[in-house]
Amino acid sequence: MELKTVIILYGSMLHFVISLWGVVILLILEIICKIQAVALFEDIHIDKKAQINVNVACPGPGPNGRAFSLREDNVTDGYDNAAWSCFGAAFLYACFLVLSTVLIVYY
């Protein structure tokens, strides 16, 4: 085997493993976002204007040192956006998984 073929083959195998891991992890993370896990609350993006109407109390102090509250629909939208972002990233990883599989098969 030529060195070029060996590099492409082992590189494709490495990309295959990383892509497979990425797809699995991101799909699990999407499911966790869909069920609105409390552990991810600090990691989701919530609009700053969401602090006006009170429906859901948030733990911890707000920007001015007092406790603040968020609207429930804004929190739900934040979780949904995070779930769709995980799905999109998993799709891109799946595309690279297919590409690396093709390279492994043909080399």
N, C-alpha and C positions, 0 to 999 in steps of 0.2 A: 504494500500500500504506500502511496505517496504521502508525504507529510501534509500536503494540503487536504487530502481526503481524510486523514486522521484528525486533523484540527476541526474540519467541518463536522465530522461524525461525532466526536466527543463534545464539541460545542453545542450541537443540536441536542444531544442527550442531556446536557446540563440545562439548556433552555426548556426541554421537555419537562424535566423534574420541577424546575422553578415555576413554569406555567401551570402545571397540574396543581402544585401547592397553592399558587395564587388563586386559581379558580375555586378550589375547595374552601379556602379561608374566606374569600370575598363573598361567596354564596352563604356561608354560615353567618358572616357579619350582616349580610342583607336580611336574613331571617331574624337576627337579633334586633335589627333596626325596625323591622316590620312589627315586632311584638312590643316595641317601644320600651326597651330595657332601661331601667333607671341608671345603670352603670354607664351608659353612653350619653347621659343628659348633658354633661359638660362639653362633649365633643361635637354636638350638633350645632348648626348655625341657626340662630333665632334672630329675627329682625329686631332692631333696637326700638322701633316704634311699638313693639308688642308689650311694652311695660305699662301701657295706659289702662286697659281694661283688666279687671281682676276676675279670674276664674280659678287659676291653679297657683298655689303658693310655691315659691321656689326656696330651697334652703340657702342659707348664707346671706351675707349682707349685700346690698345693692351698691351702685356706684357712689351714692352719697352716705354710705355707712349704715343705712336702715334696710330692713328686709323689703324686698319688692316682689311683685307678682307678675305672672304672664298669662296671656289668654291661651286657653287649651287648644284652639284651632291652630295657633301659631306654633305651638310645640309639636302638634301632630304633623304640620307641614314640614317642620324641620326634620323630623324622623323620616318622613316620606322622601324628602330630598336626599337624605343620607342613604336611604335604601336604594334609590334609583342610581345614585353615584356608585355604590358598590356593585350594582348589576352591570352598569356600563364598564367599569373596570374589569369585572369578571369576564365580560364579553371580549374585551381586548386581550386579556390573558388567554382566553379560549382560541382566539385567532392566532396568536403566537404558538399555542399548543398544536394547532393543526399544521402550521408552517414547519415547526420543528419535527413533527411526525413525518411529513412529506420528505423533508431532508434526510431523516434517518432511513426511511424506506428506500429512497433512490440512491443513497450512498452506501 
